Amino acid sequence: MPVRIAATFPLKKRPGLSLFCAYLLALVILSAPNVLGQTAAHSPGWVVLPVEEYRTLHAKAYPIERDPEPPPVEATLTRVDYDLRIDGELASGRASLTVDVLKDGWVRVPVPAGLLVREARLDGKLVSLVPGASGKAGGQLSALLSHSGRAVLLLDIAIPVAAATGEESITLPSTASGVTRASVQLPRQGVDVRLTGGLLSEKSETASESKWIAYGRGNEALTFAWRRKTEDHRATQPLRMRGSLTQLLGLGEDSTSINAEVNLEVTQGAARVAKIQIPDKVTINQVLGAMVADWEVKANELSVTFLEPVEQNARFVVTGETHSPREGQIDIPLLRLLNTERETGGVAVEVLGAHRPRRNGFESPVSIARGVPVSNR
């Protein structure tokens, strides 16, 4: 039984088996890197990324369509039109608010503050007005609109008429609209109107009423103030005025320059024209003054026309010249005011040429009125 005999041998008595095991183990160790390398080269592998980086890469690979940005404002108040009629202590009528809604869904449109609203309508239907949002003016009402686009909100309103010192007025509140137009009817004629915060574009009167149309600035309150027109009889009264005429004359070798300042004081009536007497051979060059509209010289008379009738004071300056003889007697040209009750003023003569004064007169005598001062250069 050779097999049994071989199996009973102890291991230490078989030296060839240990050598074989050692050789096999070395072969496995040497071939392991090549096998692992081939396995790594052909394996699909795994990549570990943080969640945030994965989401970023996924968003770039599969971008999501963004929703359009919302409008900067929900609604705008484009135009406000007032149509009012004054009756006693109230001005009642209609206010038309043109609104452009930019947002889909419900939006809040504020009604101008200070209006007494009796009812509100949109497309012929009644609209409820709600108080303003929290944090805003508590007394301001707002209308709620649900559809985008343009809408016209009609308000039946009333505004109290304020009265003080013989003057009555109404004030329309300021709004954020681009255009504010107001039409006001007053069942009275013969009144003077004064507008604050806008421009009065039209004013008309009939036998029974007065009508005004004005445009406001939007960010300012629009105020209509009126009072009964007072009749002024000054224009129909006879003209009475006083005048002052101060003249400065410069005597040259060939010409004499004339500068005259005229001051008029109207004591009765209204002056439309001032007239000044001009000596012969005097040429008027210019007439300057804030109230001067035109001037004309005709038949030795200067006529100065004013922009509007002067009821108190007027001032203007007249400049001119005349030829002076080189020798002999020199006459001083003097201007005179016409149609005045009293004329005051003075005359100053300045010798600019070769004329030399001496104790007994001039080398070229000068004929002037008594009391006229004379200087020489």
C-alpha positions in Angstrom: 0.0 0.0 0.0 2.2 2.7 -1.2 -0.4 5.4 -1.0 -1.1 4.9 2.7 2.6 4.7 3.3 3.1 8.1 1.6 0.4 9.7 3.5 1.9 8.7 6.8 5.1 10.5 6.2 5.4 13.7 8.2 5.8 17.0 6.3 9.1 17.8 7.6 10.4 14.6 6.0 9.3 16.0 2.5 11.6 18.9 1.6 10.4 19.2 -2.0 6.9 20.3 -1.0 8.1 23.4 0.9 10.2 24.5 -2.0 7.3 24.2 -4.4 5.0 26.2 -2.2 7.5 29.0 -1.9 8.0 29.1 -5.6 4.2 29.3 -6.2 3.8 32.1 -3.7 6.6 34.2 -5.3 5.0 33.7 -8.8 1.7 35.0 -7.5 3.2 38.0 -5.9 5.2 39.0 -9.0 2.2 38.6 -11.4 -0.3 40.5 -9.1 0.6 44.1 -10.3 0.2 43.3 -13.9 -3.2 41.7 -13.3 -4.4 44.7 -11.2 -3.1 47.2 -13.9 -5.0 45.4 -16.6 -8.1 45.4 -14.5 -7.8 49.1 -13.7 -7.2 50.0 -17.4 -10.4 48.3 -18.5 -12.6 49.2 -15.6 -15.1 52.1 -16.1 -14.3 53.5 -12.6 -16.1 55.9 -10.2 -15.8 59.8 -9.7 -16.7 61.3 -6.3 -18.0 65.0 -6.5 -19.6 67.2 -3.9 -23.3 67.7 -4.3 -23.1 71.4 -5.1 -20.6 70.8 -7.9 -22.8 68.0 -9.3 -25.8 70.4 -9.3 -23.8 73.1 -11.0 -22.6 70.7 -13.8 -26.1 69.3 -14.2 -27.5 72.9 -14.6 -25.0 73.7 -17.3 -25.7 70.5 -19.1 -29.4 70.8 -18.9 -30.3 74.5 -18.5 -33.7 75.5 -17.3 -35.7 78.2 -19.1 -36.1 81.2 -16.8 -39.3 83.0 -16.2 -39.5 86.6 -17.5 -38.6 89.2 -15.0 -41.6 91.0 -13.4 -42.3 94.7 -14.4 -40.7 97.3 -12.1 -44.2 98.6 -11.2 -47.5 96.9 -11.1 -49.6 99.8 -12.6 -49.2 103.4 -13.6 -51.6 106.3 -13.5 -51.2 107.7 -17.0 -53.7 110.6 -17.1 -56.2 112.4 -14.8 -59.0 114.5 -16.3 -61.3 116.6 -14.1 -64.7 118.0 -15.3 -66.1 120.1 -12.5 -68.9 122.6 -12.0 -69.0 125.0 -9.0 -72.3 125.3 -7.2 -72.3 127.1 -3.9 -69.9 125.6 -1.4 -69.1 122.5 -3.5 -67.4 121.8 -6.8 -68.9 118.5 -8.1 -68.3 116.5 -11.2 -66.3 113.6 -12.6 -62.6 112.5 -12.5 -61.4 110.1 -15.2 -58.3 108.1 -14.2 -56.5 106.4 -17.1 -54.6 103.4 -15.7 -52.1 101.1 -17.4 -51.9 97.7 -15.6 -48.6 95.9 -16.3 -48.9 92.9 -13.9 -51.1 89.9 -14.3 -53.4 89.4 -11.3 -54.7 91.8 -8.7 -53.1 95.2 -8.4 -53.9 98.2 -6.3 -54.3 101.6 -7.9 -54.4 104.6 -5.5 -57.1 107.3 -5.9 -55.8 110.9 -5.6 -56.0 111.9 -1.9 -58.4 114.5 -0.7 -61.2 113.7 -3.1 -64.7 113.1 -1.8 -65.7 110.0 -3.9 -69.4 109.2 -4.2 -69.0 106.2 -6.5 -66.5 104.6 -8.8 -67.2 102.8 -12.1 -65.0 100.6 -14.4 -66.5 99.6 -17.8 -69.9 100.7 -16.6 -69.8 98.5 -13.5 -69.5 99.7 -9.9 -66.0 99.3 -8.3 -65.4 99.0 -4.6 -62.6 101.2 -3.2 -60.5 99.9 -0.3 -58.3 101.7 2.2 -54.6 102.1 1.4 -52.1 99.4 2.2 -50.6 99.3 5.7 -47.6 101.5 6.1 -49.0 104.1 3.6 -51.4 107.0 4.0 -54.3 105.6 5.9 -56.8 108.0 4.4 -56.1 107.3 0.8 -58.4 105.0 -1.1 -57.4 102.5 -3.8 -59.1 100.5 -6.5 -58.4 96.9 -7.1 -58.0 95.8 -10.8 -57.5 92.2 -12.0 -56.7 92.5 -15.7 -53.6 93.8 -17.4 -53.9 96.5 -20.0 -55.4 100.0 -20.1 -58.5 100.9 -18.1 -60.4 104.1 -17.4 -61.7 104.5 -13.8 -64.6 107.0 -13.5 -65.1 108.7 -10.2 -68.0 110.9 -9.2 -66.4 113.4 -6.8 -67.0 116.6 -4.8 -64.5 119.2 -3.6 -65.2 121.8 -1.0 -64.9 125.5 -2.0 -62.7 127.6 0.4 -63.5 131.3 0.9 -61.3 134.0 2.5 -61.1 137.8 2.2 -63.4 138.1 -0.8 -61.7 135.2 -2.7 -62.9 131.7 -3.4 -60.8 128.7 -4.4 -60.7 125.0 -5.0 -57.6 122.8 -4.8 -57.1 119.6 -6.8 -54.7 117.2 -5.2 -51.3 116.3 -6.6 -51.0 113.0 -8.4 -48.3 110.8 -9.9 -49.8 111.0 -13.4 -48.0 112.3 -16.4 -50.9 114.5 -17.5 -53.4 116.3 -15.4 -56.2 118.3 -17.1 -59.0 120.2 -15.3 -62.1 121.9 -16.7 -63.9 124.1 -14.3 -67.3 125.9 -14.9 -68.5 128.7 -12.7 -72.1 130.0 -13.1 -71.0 133.6 -12.8 -69.4 136.1 -15.1 -67.1 139.1 -14.4 -64.5 137.3 -12.3 -60.8 137.3 -12.2 -59.1 133.9 -11.9 -55.7 133.1 -10.5 -54.0 129.7 -11.1 -51.3 128.1 -8.9 -49.5 124.9 -9.8 -50.3 124.8 -13.5 -50.9 126.6 -16.7 -54.2 128.2 -17.7 -54.7 127.3 -21.3 -58.2 128.5 -22.0 -60.6 131.1 -20.5 -64.0 131.9 -21.8 -67.1 133.7 -20.6 -70.7 133.6 -21.7 -73.8 135.5 -20.5 -74.3 133.1 -17.6 -71.0 131.4 -16.8 -67.2 131.4 -16.9 -65.2 128.4 -18.0 -61.5 127.6 -17.4 -59.3 124.8 -18.7 -55.9 124.3 -17.1 -53.1 121.7 -17.1 -51.3 120.8 -13.9 -47.7 119.7 -13.2 -48.7 116.4 -11.7 -46.5 116.5 -8.7 -48.1 119.8 -7.4 -51.6 120.6 -6.3 -53.6 122.6 -8.8 -55.5 125.6 -7.3 -58.1 127.8 -8.9 -58.8 131.1 -7.1 -61.3 133.7 -8.3 -62.8 136.9 -7.1 -65.3 139.4 -8.5 -63.7 141.7 -11.0 -63.4 145.3 -9.8 -64.0 148.0 -12.3 -61.1 150.4 -12.8 -62.1 153.8 -14.0 -58.6 155.2 -14.2 -58.5 154.7 -17.9 -61.6 156.8 -18.4 -60.4 159.7 -16.2 -58.6 162.7 -17.6 -54.8 162.3 -17.6 -52.9 164.3 -15.0 -49.2 163.7 -14.6 -45.9 165.4 -13.4 -42.5 164.9 -15.0 -38.8 165.3 -14.3 -36.3 165.8 -17.1 -32.6 165.7 -16.3 -30.2 166.4 -19.2 -26.5 166.1 -19.8 -25.0 167.7 -22.8 -21.4 167.3 -24.1 -20.1 170.1 -26.3 -17.6 168.8 -28.8 -15.8 170.4 -31.7 -18.2 169.1 -34.3 -21.3 167.8 -32.4 -23.1 168.0 -29.2 -24.2 164.8 -27.5 -27.5 164.7 -25.6 -28.5 162.3 -22.8 -31.8 162.9 -21.0 -33.5 160.9 -18.2 -37.3 161.2 -18.1 -39.3 160.3 -15.0 -43.1 160.5 -15.2 -45.6 160.3 -12.3 -49.2 159.8 -13.2 -51.6 161.2 -10.6 -54.9 160.6 -12.5 -55.9 158.4 -15.4 -53.5 156.3 -17.4 -50.7 157.5 -19.8 -50.3 155.6 -23.0 -47.9 158.0 -24.7 -45.4 160.5 -23.5 -44.5 163.5 -25.7 -41.3 165.5 -25.6 -40.5 168.7 -27.6 -37.3 168.4 -29.6 -35.3 171.5 -30.8 -34.5 172.0 -34.5 -31.6 170.0 -36.0 -31.6 167.5 -33.1 -31.4 163.8 -34.0 -32.8 161.2 -31.6 -30.8 158.0 -31.7 -32.3 155.8 -29.1 -35.0 155.6 -26.4 -34.5 153.0 -23.7 -36.9 151.9 -20.9 -38.6 148.9 -19.5 -42.1 150.2 -20.4 -41.1 151.5 -23.9 -42.8 149.8 -26.8 -42.0 152.2 -29.6 -41.0 155.8 -30.3 -41.3 158.2 -33.2 -40.1 161.7 -34.0 -42.4 163.9 -36.1 -42.6 167.7 -36.4 -40.0 168.4 -33.7 -42.0 166.1 -31.3 -40.8 162.8 -29.8 -43.7 160.4 -29.0 -42.9 157.5 -26.8 -45.5 154.7 -26.7 -45.7 152.4 -23.6 -46.3 148.6 -23.6 -49.4 149.1 -21.5 -51.1 152.2 -20.0 -49.0 153.6 -17.1 -51.0 154.3 -14.0 -48.2 155.1 -11.6 -44.6 155.7 -12.7 -42.5 155.3 -15.8 -38.9 156.0 -16.6 -36.9 156.0 -19.8 -33.7 157.5 -21.2 -33.3 159.5 -24.5 -30.1 159.8 -26.3 -29.4 162.1 -29.3 -27.0 164.5 -30.9 -26.8 167.8 -32.9 -24.2 169.6 -35.0 -22.1 172.2 -33.3 -20.5 175.1 -35.1 -16.7 175.3 -34.8 -16.8 179.0 -34.0 -19.3 181.7 -33.1 -22.3 181.4 -30.8 -23.3 177.9 -29.7 -27.0 177.3 -28.7 -27.6 174.6 -26.0 -30.5 172.3 -27.2 -33.0 171.7 -24.4 -35.7 169.1 -24.4 -39.1 169.9 -22.9 -41.9 167.6 -21.5 -45.4 168.2 -23.0 -48.8 167.6 -21.4 -47.5 167.7 -17.9 -48.8 169.9 -15.0 -45.4 170.4 -13.6 -41.9 169.9 -15.0 -38.7 169.7 -12.9 -35.2 168.6 -13.6 -31.9 170.1 -14.5 -29.3 170.6 -17.2 -25.6 170.0 -17.1 -23.2 171.1 -19.9 -19.8 169.6 -20.3 -17.3 171.3 -22.7 -15.3 168.5 -24.4 -13.8 170.4 -27.4 -11.3 173.3 -27.8 -13.6 175.9 -26.3 -11.9 177.4 -23.2 -13.8 179.3 -20.6 -12.4 182.6 -19.4 -13.4 185.1 -16.8 -15.5 187.2 -19.1 -17.0 184.3 -21.1 -15.7 181.8 -23.7 -13.5 182.1 -26.6 -16.5 180.8 -28.5 -19.5 182.2 -26.6 -22.2 179.8 -25.4 -25.8 180.8 -25.1 -27.5 178.9 -22.3 -30.3 179.6 -19.9 -29.6 181.1 -16.4 -28.7 178.6 -13.7 -27.3 175.9 -16.0 -24.0 174.6 -14.6 -21.1 174.4 -17.1 -17.9 172.3 -16.7 -14.8 172.2 -18.9 -12.3 169.5 -19.7 
